[in-house]
Amino acid sequence: MTKFLLSVHVLAAVLAIGPVTVAASMFPKALRHAYSEPGAPEPLTTLRMLHRICRVYAVFGLAVPVFGFATASSLGVLGDAWLITSIVLTAVAAAVLALLILPTQEEALDAAEASGTGTPVPSDGSPDPGSGTGSRVPGRLAMLTGIFNLLWATVTVLMIIRPGSTTGV
């Protein structure tokens, strides 16, 4: 049963987190493209698709910790430091995605759709000092996505190395 749970856990990570990581990483460049071609439908379609991938696969990504906890429980490693660290990093990565990346993508997409000029329009209606192709929004999204990706890479390494593990799996 442990091998089955571990297999589902790894498959869920690859099939759910992988697409979020790639789509979120592509979003800032697509956003810059949308800002540089105001009113062009293709960049907006790309932004919508990338944001939808991030949202939908983030929900599927919930299976990763669910099967992770089941696997850890069957292995008897729930109290191990490497696992606790992985759980904390996973929670931070999920928070970065849910509280920072997805809402910022949504606002940027709404602004790109609402603006006929390609210039980002802030949600409060005030002028954006960083407007135009030099806007800070794509850069901020790129930074947040980099943090998200680094957190998942760290969790992946911890899952592979498992310091002090003697489980043999």
N, C-alpha and C positions, 0 to 999 in steps of 0.2 A: 504494500500500500504506500509506503514511503517513496518508493521510486516513481509511482504513478503521480503522487502529489507534487513531487519535485519536478517531474516532467511537465505537468500542467502549469506549475508556477513559472518555469523557464519559458515555456511557449507563450504564456500570457504576457510575460515581460517583453519578449521579442515582438510579438504581434500587436501589442497595445502600446507599449512605451516607445518602441522604435518609430512608428508613424508620427506620434506626437513630437518626438525629438526632431525628426526631419522636417515636418510641416512648420513647426514653430521656428526652426532655424531659417527656413525659406521666407517666412512672412516679412521680416524687415526689408529684404531686398525687393520683394514684390510691392511693398508699401512705397518704397522710394520710386519704383517704376510707375506706380499709380500717381504719385505726386508729380512726376516729370511729364506725364501724358494726361493732362486733365480732360475728363470727359470720355476717355477711351474705355470701351466696355471690357476689353480683354484683361487689363490689369485688375479691374474690380472683380471680375469673375474669378481670377486667380486668388485674390485676397479672400473672397467668400469661401472658396473651396478649401484653402489652407486653414482658415479659421474653423470651418465645419469639421475638418479632419481632427484638429486639436480638441474641439469640444467632444465629439463622438468617441474618439479613442481614449480620451481622458476618463470617460465613464467606464469603458471596457477595462481600462487600467486598474480599476478597483479590484479586479480579480487577482492582480499580482500580490498585494499584501494579504488578501484572504487566503490564497493557496500558500503563501509564504508562511503565515502563522500556522496553518495546518501541517505543513512540512516540518517546521521547527518544533512543533509540539510532538509530532511522531518521532522526531530524532532526539527529543529531550534536550534541546539546546536553547530553550526560551530565555534562560538567565545568562547566557554567554555574552561577554562584552561586545564581541564583534557583531552579534545579532542585534543587541540593543542599539549600538551605534548605527547599524543599517536601518533599523526601524525609525530612529530619530531623523536620519538623513532622508529617508523616504517621506516622512511626514513634512519635512521642510521643503522637499522637492514638490510635493503635492500642493502645499500652501503657495509656493512661488507660482505654480501653474494656475491654480484656482483663483488666487487673490490678486495676482499681479499680471501675469501674461495674458490670460483669457480676457479679463476686463479691458486691458490696454489694447489688445487686438480689436475688441468689439468697438471701443471708442474710435480707434484709428480707422476702422472700416466704415463706421457711421460717418465720420468726418470726410473721408475720401468720397463716399457716395453723395453726401450733402453738398459738397463743395464743387462748383463748376470750374474752379480755378486750379484744382489739384493741390491747393494749399490746405494744410490741416486746420480744421476749425475746432477750437477747444470747446468742451461741453458747457462751460459757463458763459460762452459767447464773447469773452474778452479777446482782444487781439493776442495772437501767439507771437512772442518775440522771436521764436525760433522757426517761424513759418517758412514755407517754400521747400525747395529740395534739401536745404540744410536743416530741416526740422530735427528736433531732438527725439521725437517719438520713435523713428526707426532705430536710432542708436540705443535708446533706452530698451526697446524690445530686444535688440540683439544682445545687449548686456544681460538682461533677465533670462533670455533663452540660454546664453552661455552658462550662467549660474545653474539653471535647471539641468543642463546637459552634464556639467561637471559633478553635480550631486548624484545623478544617475550613474555616471561612470565610476564614481567612488563606491557606490553601493554594489555595483557589478563586481568590482575588484574585491571588495570585502566578501561577497558571496562566493567567489572563486577561491580566494586564498584561505578564508575562514581561520584566522589566527588561533592557534591552540586547539583546533578541531581534531578530534580523533574519531569522527563518525564513520569514516571509510566510504562515504557516499560521494 
